[in-house]
Amino acid sequence: MPTYIAKGRDTAGNTATRKIAASTPNEARTMLKDQGMSILDLKEAKSFNIDLSDLMTKVTVKDKAIFSRQFAALVNAGVALVRSITVLAEECPNPKLKKALNEINSDVQQGNNLSDSMAKHPGCFDDLYVALVQAGEVGGVLDEVLNRLAKLLEDLARLQNQIKSAMAYPVTVGILAVLIFVGMTVFLLPTFAEIFEDLGADLPAFTQLMLNISDILRSPVAWITAPIVIFGSAFFYRRYYATPQGRRTMDRAFLKLPLFGDLVQKTATARFCRTFGSLSRSGVPILTSMEIVRDTSGNQVIADAIEDARTEIQTGGMISIALQKHQVFPVMAIQMISIGEETGELDAMLMKVADFYEDEVEQAVKALTSVMEPLMIVVLGGMVGSILISMYLPMFAVMDVIQ
């Protein structure tokens, strides 16, 4: 039985960390809540058994979407559950997912539920996936739920690809700009400096500054210090982000970034509405749905807003009012959710909001790309131009010497 490490608050409101043994993450949460603990984070304790397939491969959203679509087709065609999993395991190209499917198949043959068997493999099937499969098993509509899962995962994969496409260009151009700048500063600029020195010309202040930078970049100390600074900064950032307050602070900063903050907010809104709507439509209890959506939000500030909304529901309040207090979701999304609550069509309204904001994300990605392209060209031109200016400025002094 796996062991889980939970971080949260006890009945007195103090921060607490506890270990608990449970079959599934949901069971661990239930047991901790019975003990009066409010959970902020729950992770499975790492074991010392190392599996190379787990280290070298990762089950992506696309892998799960393809599996769900194929699984739904087999179940809908009347193929037995064990036979369906066997066929999919044999054809699965991902070794980590293949291993998990074989173990799930063995558990199902022993009489275990499919959802409980999947819950034993959180690296392949998260709480969202397990909850939807469990709802499909209880309602006898597993094929329909699997199709919804496939659609949900395909939408999430498309959102991820849109974000990656928005970041690919500036990252690539930024790396090239740094490499060109360092190359010209280290190899080209010192050559011209020797020529000007032989001619006896006084170097302008800007040229001297660039030469000082060149000396620093060519020194062995710089090549030793730079990796230490980079990896050290990354290490301390990860440590700080791992703390509840650090993660909350950084995630709040991400939402307020000049160019990317709006994109982060719209992406989080689309993911929240799509996931919450899919869970509600599949018959998952609303409190369980809110718990799963909170854990899969990807942003601590948004997770806090969802947790407050979950608490509001327990006391008879409305989701929209609780979400509005935190001001992390767009006003239109809050209004649409409020209308869905008032009309009793919350799941349908959530799906409409998700469709709208997924289109908004696509438009935001295109707008961001159109802004970043000229901006990165200016940055690249500025870095290269600074090198050229520093080389040509001394020529005026050289002409005076020659005259």
Secondary structure, 3 states (H helix, E strand, C coil): CCEEEEEEECCCCCEEEEEEECCCHHHHHHHHHHCCCEEEEEEECCCCCCCHHHHHCCCCHHHHHHHHHHHHHHHHCCCCHHHHHHHHHHHCCCHHHHHHHHHHHHHHHCCCCHHHHHHCCCCCCCHHHHHHHHHHHHHCCHHHHHHHHHHHHHHHHHHHHHHHHHHHHHHHHHHHHHHHHHHHHHHHHHHHHHHHHHHCCCCCHHHHHHHHHHHHHHCHHHHHHHHHHHHHHHHHHHHHHHCHHHHHHHHHHHHCCCCCHHHHHHHHHHHHHHHHHHHHHCCCCHHHHHHHHHHCCCCHHHHHHHHHHHHHHHCCCCHHHHHHHHCCCCHHHHHHHHHHHHHCCHHHHHHHHHHHHHHHHHHHHHHHHHHHHHHHHHHHHHHHHHHHHHHHCHHHHHHHHHC
